[in-house]
Amino acid sequence: MTPRPSRLPTDNDVATFWAEGAPAATYYRGEIPGRALPANIAYPETHDPRAYQAEGKPAVLQNPWSTEAVAAIEILSANGSPIVVDLDDNLLIEPAFIKDVMPPFWTERNLTETMPRHRSIIDRADEVIATTPALADAYSKVHRSVSVIPHAIDPRDWEDIKKPADGVFRVGFAGSNAHYDDFPLIEPACRWASDQPGVEVVVIGIDPYWNFPYTHVAGVGLSQYRQELAKLDVGLCPLVRNEWSICRSDGKPLEYTLAGAAVIASHAEPFIDWQAYAAIVQSADEFFEAVQWSVSNQDEVEAVAASAREYVLAERSISVAVTRWREVLTPSETLDQPLYSQDQETPKQTSASHGP
C-alpha cells in the first residue's frame, strides 16, 4: 500500500485538503492540485485540524461524510477557515436507490447514517466544488454556490511508463466494484476479442468472472497500475446511465490516454468532452463494433490515441487547471462572484475545462 501523503502546512499553502475519499480521489483532488497551488493534505480521522490546517486558509473536505469530518468542521470553522466541500460522486441519492447501483459494501445502515451527515456538511459549507457540470447541477439544488473543476493530470507521473513491444494487441478495462452493472455493455466485445489471434483481453481491478479467457490484474500499487494500463492498446469506459452514474468523472479516459491507449466510451455525461478524442458508443452492439474496428485497424488506433494524448496534455494538465483552483479557493484575489449559483443555468467555463 502506498503511504498516504501528508505534511504540516506552510505559509505558502493556499489551502488544506482534508481527504476522506478513495485513494484515486485523493490523488486527483488533493495530490495533483496540492503540488501546484501549493496545499497540504491531511486526514480527518488521524490528523488534528488545529495542527494540520493552513491558518485562515480554506479547508477543502473531499467527499465528506464521517463523524470525524463533522468534528473537524467544528474546529476549522471556529478557527476561521472557510469550509469548501469537493466532490467527485453524487452522495445525495436516496439510500434505497444508491444501494442498487453502488458496491455491495454500501449497506442500508451505512447510507442511512452517512447521507444525513453528508447533507449537514453541505449545509455548513461556504462553497461546493464538483468535478462535472452534471454533478454541479445535482448539488446546486441544495447549495447556493457550486463551482466546477474537472480532474487534471500531472504528466510527470506518467514519464516512466513503457508500452510492451511484444506484438500483442490488448483490449482492456480498469475499474472498481462500482462497475458491476456496466460489464454487460462490454462482455460481448471482450468475448469476441479474446478469441482473435494476437489479441488479449485485460481487466484491471474488479474481476468480472467471465467464462472466456482474459487476464485479470488486481492488488497492485499506483506505479504498477500505470504500467499495467500502458499494456493496453484500447481502453473501455462502459457506463450504464442512472441518476448516480451520470455524475461520475472522466478520470479513466484520462488515464487510458496518458498510458497510450485509445478510448471507447459510453455516450454518457462524464464523457461528453471526449467526443472528438474517443469512440463514443450507445450500446453493447456499438462497443462490439468499435472493438472489432480497433482490432482490424491497429495503426489507426495508435494515431487516435496519440491525438487524444495531445488534447490531455494541452488542456487537462494541472499547469492549466491550477488557475481554476485559485479562482475558487482565493476568490477575493481573482473573482467578485461565484463561478456557479442557482441563478445560472450552466457552470461558467474557463480554460481549464474543455466543454462542448
Phi, psi and omega in degrees: 000131179290131178302140180286134181289137174196153174196161175289152181288158174237171180296337182278347184291135178279330183198175170240130176266120178260105190271130177221001181267191177293162179306324179296321178294319178297321179296306184288323189255359179231298184299309185295306177294330180298325178294322189273329188293302000271171175206152176264163181241139176217173185229124187297335182278345184231344186246137180286119180303332181289338181260326189260349179277130174296121190300124177074001182262162180300141171258114184259109181262123185266121180045051188286141180205345192272167174295328177295322178294320178297316179296321179296321180298321178303315181288315183296319179294319180295331179272004174087015179274126172300141182261119178241129177256127180248128189230139169235011174217155176272106181260017181261355184295146178299142185307316184298326182281312184295332178297329181285332186250352179262169181300160185299335184287351176276090181279165179302322181294315177306310185291322179300326180276317190279326184295315175298324177297316180299316181296322179294326176293318178300319180298331182269352185286144173278332182209147174240136176246135177236151182282338183221160175300323180297318178292323176298320178300318181297317184277341177293344177284343183235000179215145187283339186221108183232125179253155178249122173229105180293163172303146173234163181240158172244107185303335182297334181288348185246010186290332188265357183283149181224133177280139179291146178249057184252005177078005179266132177263122187246129174250129186212170177225141173229133180177172182266182180286005171286355186255012180307316183288348183270342186302324179302336179291332185245352183300313180299320180294318181289325177299314179296314183298323183295343183262003182267141179295135178076013181239137178234137174262131183234135174236125182247124180103243180300144177258121181280348181056045177288156181258037173218165187294132172200158178261126180250131180237129180209160173072031180256155176286174187298316181295320178290326176302315179297322179292325176294320176298324182295343177285342184280143170259333177226130176248133184258135178235075178281144178207117173280124185286129169206180186300329180275313189292330182293346180265006179286170184254182186250035179299323185293312177297330173300315182292314177305314185295315179294335177276356176092016180257145170283151187249134168241120188227153176294151174282090184211160187309318182299339186249016182304318184287355186261006187298332180272354188233001183213164171276115181258122187234163188241002184198171176297324178298320181285327171300316180302311181297320181292322178291318177303313179299318182297317180295327182274347185226059189293326178294320179291326177300318179298322179291321177298317180296320180294321179295318178296323180295323176300317178299313183297315181293326183278325191241345184243013179283150178296337177297335174270314187288341181300330177298320179296316178299318180294324178301321183277318186276339177231059186298330180294338180267336188236336186221157174245010177204159178296156176284340183209137176210172182294343180278350181257145181282325181222154177295144174293145179259147172233181182297345180278352184239122178267102186250164179290000000 
